[in-house]
C-alpha cells in the first residue's frame, strides 16, 4: 500500500514502512545509522479470513446504528488509547476531525477524567464505560460505572454503546496482532 505522507516511504507492503528518521513504522528500532530492521509482513486479515472480516464490519455497523457520530469517535479514540493501538487511534482521530470534532477535545480524550469540562455528562458516562469494558480483566464493569451509563442512555442506546466498545476492542486487537501501521488507513 502506498502512503501519501511525505515523511514515509513504503517498503514491501504497508506493514514495513520506514520514516525519514530511519525508524520503522512497525516499532522495530533501527540497526544503525541510516539502516533499519524490517520485520516480515504479517497476515492480511481481510484476505485470509474474509468472512470473519466482513462479520466484524457488520457488527461494527450495527453497533453504530442510532448513535451520535461524535460519541462513536470518542469511544473509539478512548479504547484505542487504552489498547495502545496507534493504527486505530490515527484513523479515528482523523475521522473525528472530518466530522467536525474540536482539536481541544481530541487532545483531552486520553485524560478525560482530569478534563471533564470538555465533555458532556453523556460522553463522560460513555468514556467511563469504555474504560471499564476495555480493562474488564482488571476490575470488571463496576456497578457505579454501569449505573452512570444507564442514567444517560436508554436501553437500546446503552446496548449499542456496549457493542461499539466491543467492536473497537476487536478492531484494536486485529490491528495490533497483524502489525498495522498508523497512517496506512486502507478504507480509502
Backbone as CSV, one residue per row, in Angstrom:
resi,resn,N_x,N_y,N_z,CA_x,CA_y,CA_z,C_x,C_y,C_z
1,UNK,0.844,-1.177,0.000,0.000,0.000,0.000,0.882,1.229,0.000
2,UNK,0.555,2.200,-0.799,1.320,3.430,-0.872,0.721,4.451,0.067
3,UNK,1.580,5.149,0.776,1.123,6.165,1.708,1.358,7.554,1.116
4,UNK,0.536,8.512,1.524,0.659,9.867,0.998,1.463,10.762,1.929
5,UNK,1.939,10.237,3.051,2.738,11.008,3.984,4.128,11.203,3.378
6,UNK,4.570,12.453,3.159,5.868,12.684,2.535,7.036,12.231,3.403
7,UNK,6.819,12.010,4.691,7.883,11.556,5.576,8.010,10.046,5.621
8,UNK,7.216,9.345,4.846,7.268,7.889,4.857,7.468,7.352,3.458
9,UNK,8.157,6.257,3.372,8.273,5.554,2.107,7.890,4.112,2.351
10,UNK,7.199,3.514,1.413,6.737,2.159,1.599,7.839,1.172,1.240
11,UNK,8.022,0.156,2.076,8.984,-0.906,1.840,8.217,-2.217,1.828
12,UNK,8.145,-2.900,0.725,7.445,-4.171,0.532,5.934,-4.069,0.658
13,UNK,5.414,-3.715,1.834,3.965,-3.563,1.994,3.689,-2.581,3.118
14,UNK,2.411,-2.426,3.466,2.035,-1.438,4.463,2.549,-1.758,5.847
15,UNK,2.962,-2.965,6.129,3.432,-3.329,7.450,4.912,-3.045,7.648
16,UNK,5.615,-2.623,6.633,7.047,-2.397,6.757,7.399,-1.038,6.173
17,UNK,7.128,0.020,6.919,7.418,1.361,6.446,8.573,1.938,7.233
18,UNK,9.298,2.838,6.618,10.427,3.482,7.264,10.249,4.982,7.173
19,UNK,10.407,5.676,8.302,10.301,7.131,8.291,11.617,7.719,7.830
20,UNK,11.583,9.007,7.514,12.808,9.675,7.075,13.849,9.696,8.189
21,UNK,13.419,9.524,9.443,14.363,9.488,10.557,15.004,8.116,10.701
22,UNK,14.557,7.143,9.913,15.168,5.817,9.940,14.585,4.871,10.962
23,UNK,13.434,5.170,11.515,12.791,4.289,12.464,11.619,3.637,11.775
24,UNK,11.517,2.341,11.885,10.434,1.661,11.197,9.102,2.010,11.812
25,UNK,8.081,2.038,10.982,6.726,2.299,11.447,6.136,1.135,12.205
26,UNK,6.825,0.011,12.227,6.304,-1.163,12.909,6.808,-1.273,14.336
27,UNK,7.590,-0.306,14.786,8.051,-0.338,16.159,9.401,-1.021,16.326
28,UNK,10.016,-1.463,15.276,11.325,-2.080,15.353,12.362,-0.972,15.281
29,UNK,13.315,-0.974,16.194,14.300,0.101,16.221,15.339,-0.077,15.127
30,UNK,15.988,1.014,14.763,16.994,0.934,13.706,18.190,0.100,14.150
31,UNK,18.864,-0.511,13.190,20.036,-1.334,13.489,21.321,-0.538,13.429
32,UNK,21.257,0.696,13.026,22.441,1.543,12.962,22.116,2.787,12.167
33,UNK,23.062,3.713,12.104,22.812,4.946,11.360,22.419,4.667,9.909
34,UNK,21.268,5.184,9.523,20.805,5.023,8.153,20.270,3.653,7.812
35,UNK,20.288,2.713,8.752,19.793,1.362,8.470,18.632,1.047,9.404
36,UNK,17.713,0.247,8.928,16.589,-0.146,9.769,16.360,-1.631,9.661
37,UNK,15.857,-2.194,10.721,15.446,-3.593,10.706,13.995,-3.620,10.245
38,UNK,13.694,-4.449,9.295,12.335,-4.553,8.783,11.844,-5.965,9.038
39,UNK,10.745,-6.069,9.757,10.225,-7.398,10.041,9.444,-7.919,8.851
40,UNK,9.233,-9.188,8.865,8.442,-9.828,7.822,7.004,-9.306,7.876
41,UNK,6.394,-9.104,6.722,4.993,-8.667,6.715,4.114,-9.689,7.441
42,UNK,3.114,-9.177,8.134,2.173,-10.059,8.823,0.984,-10.345,7.925
43,UNK,0.125,-11.187,8.399,-1.042,-11.656,7.655,-1.966,-10.506,7.255
44,UNK,-2.524,-10.618,6.074,-3.581,-9.708,5.627,-4.884,-10.342,6.094
45,UNK,-5.371,-9.881,7.227,-6.533,-10.473,7.891,-7.764,-10.502,6.984
46,UNK,-8.001,-9.406,6.273,-9.184,-9.316,5.408,-9.139,-10.359,4.297
47,UNK,-7.966,-10.621,3.760,-7.829,-11.629,2.699,-7.834,-13.045,3.255
48,UNK,-7.186,-13.237,4.398,-7.051,-14.572,4.964,-8.347,-15.086,5.583
49,UNK,-9.160,-14.176,6.119,-10.416,-14.568,6.775,-11.521,-13.605,6.359
50,UNK,-11.885,-13.592,5.071,-12.844,-12.590,4.595,-14.209,-12.664,5.269
51,UNK,-14.690,-13.859,5.589,-15.993,-13.961,6.263,-15.934,-13.348,7.660
52,UNK,-14.857,-13.630,8.353,-14.686,-13.073,9.693,-14.577,-11.549,9.609
53,UNK,-13.768,-11.064,8.671,-13.585,-9.626,8.496,-14.917,-8.948,8.191
54,UNK,-15.684,-9.510,7.279,-16.999,-8.935,6.946,-17.946,-8.994,8.145
55,UNK,-17.860,-10.052,8.948,-18.708,-10.161,10.139,-18.380,-9.054,11.141
56,UNK,-17.103,-8.754,11.310,-16.719,-7.673,12.226,-17.216,-6.333,11.681
57,UNK,-17.097,-6.138,10.373,-17.608,-4.906,9.759,-19.114,-4.786,10.002
58,UNK,-19.832,-5.883,9.841,-21.278,-5.869,10.094,-21.606,-5.582,11.549
59,UNK,-20.856,-6.183,12.461,-21.035,-5.956,13.891,-20.781,-4.487,14.210
60,UNK,-19.719,-3.936,13.651,-19.378,-2.533,13.858,-20.486,-1.616,13.351
61,UNK,-20.972,-1.872,12.160,-22.040,-1.043,11.581,-23.311,-1.116,12.419
62,UNK,-23.655,-2.314,12.874,-24.851,-2.477,13.708,-24.689,-1.757,15.046
63,UNK,-23.495,-1.807,15.609,-23.240,-1.150,16.899,-23.411,0.359,16.794
64,UNK,-22.958,0.951,15.693,-23.021,2.406,15.497,-24.433,2.917,15.254
65,UNK,-25.284,2.064,14.761,-26.625,2.460,14.332,-27.362,3.204,15.449
66,UNK,-27.743,4.435,15.157,-28.515,5.237,16.098,-27.676,6.043,17.077
67,UNK,-26.356,5.863,17.072,-25.503,6.631,17.984,-24.983,7.884,17.292
68,UNK,-24.782,8.926,18.077,-24.218,10.167,17.575,-22.804,9.898,17.058
69,UNK,-22.492,10.296,15.827,-21.160,10.031,15.259,-20.006,10.587,16.102
70,UNK,-20.213,11.707,16.761,-19.167,12.262,17.625,-18.900,11.335,18.794
71,UNK,-19.955,10.832,19.406,-19.818,9.894,20.517,-19.110,8.627,20.053
72,UNK,-19.462,8.146,18.876,-18.827,6.951,18.315,-17.318,7.147,18.251
73,UNK,-16.891,8.278,17.710,-15.451,8.518,17.563,-14.772,8.675,18.918
74,UNK,-15.403,9.347,19.870,-14.797,9.490,21.194,-14.569,8.129,21.841
75,UNK,-15.547,7.248,21.729,-15.419,5.896,22.285,-14.271,5.155,21.605
76,UNK,-14.216,5.254,20.282,-13.176,4.525,19.547,-11.784,5.089,19.832
77,UNK,-11.695,6.392,19.989,-10.413,7.016,20.315,-9.968,6.569,21.707
78,UNK,-10.883,6.602,22.678,-10.525,6.238,24.048,-10.061,4.784,24.140
79,UNK,-10.795,3.868,23.557,-10.388,2.456,23.610,-9.041,2.262,22.917
80,UNK,-8.836,2.954,21.807,-7.567,2.838,21.084,-6.405,3.381,21.909
81,UNK,-6.637,4.460,22.683,-5.613,4.948,23.620,-5.268,3.850,24.612
82,UNK,-6.304,3.307,25.247,-6.091,2.308,26.295,-5.391,1.065,25.773
83,UNK,-5.692,0.691,24.545,-5.096,-0.512,23.956,-3.777,-0.237,23.239
84,UNK,-3.345,1.016,23.241,-2.090,1.407,22.573,-2.105,1.046,21.095
85,UNK,-3.247,1.248,20.461,-3.387,0.926,19.044,-3.239,2.204,18.219
86,UNK,-2.022,2.466,17.783,-1.734,3.680,17.017,-2.479,3.697,15.689
87,UNK,-2.621,2.539,15.061,-3.317,2.456,13.774,-4.747,2.969,13.915
88,UNK,-5.493,2.432,14.879,-6.892,2.833,15.074,-6.989,4.250,15.631
89,UNK,-6.069,4.635,16.497,-6.085,5.983,17.051,-5.916,7.017,15.941
90,UNK,-4.984,6.777,15.055,-4.773,7.691,13.922,-6.031,7.753,13.053
91,UNK,-6.588,6.608,12.751,-7.774,6.535,11.898,-8.957,7.284,12.521
92,UNK,-9.221,7.043,13.794,-10.420,7.608,14.411,-10.256,9.076,14.793
93,UNK,-9.048,9.534,15.085,-8.893,10.974,15.304,-9.091,11.716,13.984
94,UNK,-8.634,11.139,12.892,-8.877,11.760,11.578,-10.366,11.749,11.240
95,UNK,-11.037,10.631,11.512,-12.482,10.562,11.268,-13.218,11.609,12.092
96,UNK,-12.809,11.778,13.350,-13.450,12.765,14.226,-13.239,14.184,13.701
97,UNK,-12.044,14.458,13.229,-11.775,15.787,12.650,-12.668,16.033,11.444
98,UNK,-12.767,15.041,10.571,-13.619,15.194,9.379,-15.077,15.395,9.766
99,UNK,-15.482,14.853,10.910,-16.854,15.011,11.385,-17.051,16.340,12.120
100,UNK,-15.971,17.139,12.226,-16.083,18.447,12.843,-15.688,18.510,14.312
101,UNK,-15.112,17.438,14.834,-14.698,17.439,16.243,-13.615,18.483,16.465
102,UNK,-13.654,19.104,17.649,-12.692,20.140,18.011,-11.363,19.514,18.433
103,UNK,-10.290,20.138,18.003,-8.936,19.661,18.321,-8.726,19.563,19.834
104,UNK,-9.194,20.571,20.586,-9.026,20.545,22.040,-9.609,19.278,22.657
105,UNK,-10.783,18.911,22.214,-11.423,17.717,22.774,-10.659,16.449,22.393
106,UNK,-10.156,16.407,21.183,-9.374,15.237,20.770,-8.147,15.055,21.660
107,UNK,-7.512,16.156,21.998,-6.327,16.086,22.859,-6.684,15.684,24.285
108,UNK,-7.893,15.943,24.708,-8.293,15.681,26.086,-8.872,14.273,26.307
109,UNK,-9.149,13.528,25.251,-9.750,12.196,25.420,-8.868,11.310,26.291
110,UNK,-7.565,11.353,26.106,-6.663,10.498,26.884,-6.701,10.812,28.379
111,UNK,-7.051,12.039,28.712,-7.083,12.468,30.118,-8.469,13.002,30.482
112,UNK,-9.488,12.377,29.950,-10.839,12.908,30.083,-11.271,13.075,31.533
113,UNK,-10.833,12.219,32.428,-11.233,12.351,33.843,-10.697,13.646,34.452
114,UNK,-9.528,14.081,34.012,-8.938,15.316,34.503,-9.441,16.533,33.735
115,UNK,-10.161,16.305,32.658,-10.655,17.400,31.807,-12.140,17.203,31.515
116,UNK,-12.889,16.848,32.518,-14.313,16.539,32.345,-15.098,17.676,31.690
117,UNK,-14.705,18.900,31.958,-15.448,20.051,31.428,-15.432,20.109,29.899
118,UNK,-14.581,19.347,29.261,-14.581,19.290,27.800,-15.683,18.369,27.262
119,UNK,-16.264,17.538,28.136,-17.203,16.508,27.704,-18.530,16.609,28.443
120,UNK,-19.593,16.275,27.729,-20.925,16.271,28.331,-21.038,15.118,29.326
121,UNK,-22.062,15.160,30.157,-22.294,14.070,31.114,-22.491,12.745,30.367
122,UNK,-23.154,12.805,29.249,-23.389,11.605,28.428,-22.070,11.051,27.888
123,UNK,-21.208,11.936,27.391,-19.910,11.499,26.881,-19.036,10.944,28.002
124,UNK,-19.070,11.588,29.163,-18.306,11.095,30.308,-18.761,9.693,30.703
125,UNK,-20.063,9.466,30.700,-20.583,8.142,31.044,-20.121,7.101,30.027
126,UNK,-20.141,7.465,28.752,-19.688,6.541,27.707,-18.196,6.274,27.817
127,UNK,-17.418,7.309,28.123,-15.976,7.126,28.268,-15.647,6.265,29.489
128,UNK,-16.362,6.469,30.583,-16.144,5.636,31.774,-16.481,4.178,31.482
129,UNK,-17.579,3.958,30.767,-17.961,2.595,30.400,-16.926,1.987,29.442
130,UNK,-16.425,2.789,28.528,-15.368,2.335,27.612,-14.142,1.903,28.400
131,UNK,-13.746,2.726,29.370,-12.595,2.378,30.209,-12.818,1.035,30.903
132,UNK,-13.984,0.864,31.511,-14.270,-0.353,32.278,-14.321,-1.586,31.384
133,UNK,-15.002,-1.492,30.267,-15.118,-2.661,29.382,-13.772,-2.993,28.754
134,UNK,-13.013,-1.975,28.368,-11.713,-2.219,27.747,-10.757,-2.892,28.727
135,UNK,-10.825,-2.518,29.987,-9.967,-3.109,31.017,-10.748,-4.082,31.891
136,UNK,-11.681,-4.789,31.312,-12.603,-5.653,32.060,-11.879,-6.689,32.916
137,UNK,-10.731,-7.146,32.490,-9.996,-8.151,33.264,-9.454,-7.580,34.570
138,UNK,-9.293,-6.265,34.648,-8.749,-5.642,35.851,-9.752,-5.571,36.994
139,UNK,-10.979,-5.145,36.702,-11.952,-4.944,37.785,-13.389,-5.188,37.354
140,UNK,-13.582,-5.822,36.214,-14.942,-5.997,35.723,-15.527,-4.654,35.324
141,UNK,-16.842,-4.590,35.262,-17.538,-3.330,34.995,-18.247,-2.959,36.298
142,UNK,-17.691,-1.999,37.034,-18.282,-1.633,38.328,-19.737,-1.182,38.197
143,UNK,-20.525,-1.514,39.202,-21.943,-1.144,39.208,-22.134,0.357,39.039
144,UNK,-21.288,1.159,39.682,-21.431,2.613,39.600,-21.201,3.114,38.175
145,UNK,-20.259,2.531,37.466,-19.984,2.921,36.078,-21.168,2.547,35.194
146,UNK,-21.674,1.346,35.394,-22.837,0.900,34.610,-24.048,1.786,34.903
147,UNK,-24.274,2.077,36.178,-25.428,2.907,36.568,-25.323,4.307,35.968
148,UNK,-24.116,4.863,35.942,-23.910,6.182,35.342,-24.290,6.147,33.863
149,UNK,-23.867,5.111,33.156,-24.196,4.987,31.725,-25.694,4.748,31.538
150,UNK,-26.277,3.906,32.374,-27.712,3.608,32.265,-28.564,4.849,32.523
151,UNK,-28.056,5.787,33.306,-28.777,7.028,33.568,-28.711,7.986,32.377
152,UNK,-27.738,7.820,31.517,-27.539,8.719,30.379,-28.105,8.184,29.058
153,UNK,-28.265,6.868,28.967,-28.694,6.237,27.715,-29.910,5.358,27.963
154,UNK,-30.825,5.330,26.996,-31.915,4.363,27.120,-31.333,2.971,26.850
155,UNK,-32.126,1.940,27.055,-31.619,0.561,26.938,-31.023,0.263,25.570
156,UNK,-31.695,0.701,24.522,-31.201,0.448,23.164,-29.876,1.156,22.937
157,UNK,-29.811,2.431,23.320,-28.556,3.179,23.158,-27.429,2.542,23.973
158,UNK,-27.741,2.157,25.193,-26.739,1.551,26.064,-26.209,0.259,25.455
159,UNK,-27.101,-0.541,24.913,-26.675,-1.786,24.257,-25.766,-1.477,23.076
160,UNK,-26.080,-0.422,22.339,-25.241,-0.035,21.198,-23.889,0.518,21.649
161,UNK,-23.860,1.277,22.728,-22.584,1.770,23.257,-21.717,0.585,23.676
162,UNK,-22.303,-0.364,24.390,-21.555,-1.562,24.804,-21.033,-2.304,23.573
163,UNK,-21.890,-2.490,22.586,-21.473,-3.185,21.366,-20.352,-2.433,20.659
164,UNK,-20.437,-1.109,20.629,-19.390,-0.320,19.986,-18.056,-0.487,20.712
165,UNK,-18.087,-0.497,22.032,-16.851,-0.715,22.794,-16.288,-2.100,22.463
166,UNK,-17.153,-3.074,22.342,-16.690,-4.421,21.988,-16.069,-4.441,20.594
167,UNK,-16.688,-3.736,19.641,-16.142,-3.767,18.278,-14.808,-3.046,18.191
168,UNK,-14.655,-1.882,18.834,-13.373,-1.197,18.724,-12.283,-1.994,19.424
169,UNK,-12.616,-2.662,20.515,-11.621,-3.519,21.150,-11.224,-4.666,20.223
170,UNK,-12.178,-5.191,19.471,-11.864,-6.234,18.489,-10.970,-5.671,17.395
171,UNK,-11.346,-4.509,16.831,-10.530,-3.892,15.788,-9.124,-3.589,16.291
172,UNK,-9.008,-3.084,17.528,-7.673,-2.806,18.081,-6.841,-4.080,18.118
173,UNK,-7.442,-5.165,18.528,-6.703,-6.423,18.632,-6.326,-6.975,17.256
174,UNK,-7.204,-6.807,16.289,-6.866,-7.222,14.920,-5.689,-6.392,14.418
175,UNK,-5.759,-5.078,14.588,-4.686,-4.195,14.105,-3.363,-4.490,14.798
176,UNK,-3.390,-4.685,16.107,-2.159,-4.964,16.841,-1.590,-6.337,16.492
177,UNK,-2.452,-7.333,16.376,-1.983,-8.689,16.067,-1.414,-8.801,14.661
178,UNK,-1.941,-8.015,13.742,-1.498,-8.113,12.353,-0.469,-7.047,11.980
179,UNK,-0.063,-6.239,12.937,1.006,-5.273,12.707,0.637,-4.089,11.846
180,UNK,-0.594,-3.629,11.933,-1.000,-2.450,11.153,-0.174,-1.237,11.586
181,UNK,0.095,-0.369,10.638,0.937,0.802,10.859,0.083,2.063,10.804
182,UNK,0.207,2.904,11.831,-0.528,4.162,11.854,-0.216,4.960,10.592
183,UNK,-1.281,5.533,10.024,-1.114,6.335,8.816,-1.363,5.575,7.525
184,UNK,-1.737,4.316,7.636,-1.982,3.496,6.445,-3.434,3.018,6.443
185,UNK,-4.358,3.950,6.526,-5.787,3.648,6.561,-6.209,3.054,5.226
186,UNK,-6.540,1.774,5.220,-6.871,1.051,3.986,-8.308,1.248,3.528
187,UNK,-9.107,1.962,4.313,-10.508,2.162,3.925,-10.618,3.091,2.747
188,UNK,-9.604,3.866,2.456,-9.679,4.856,1.392,-9.020,4.362,0.150
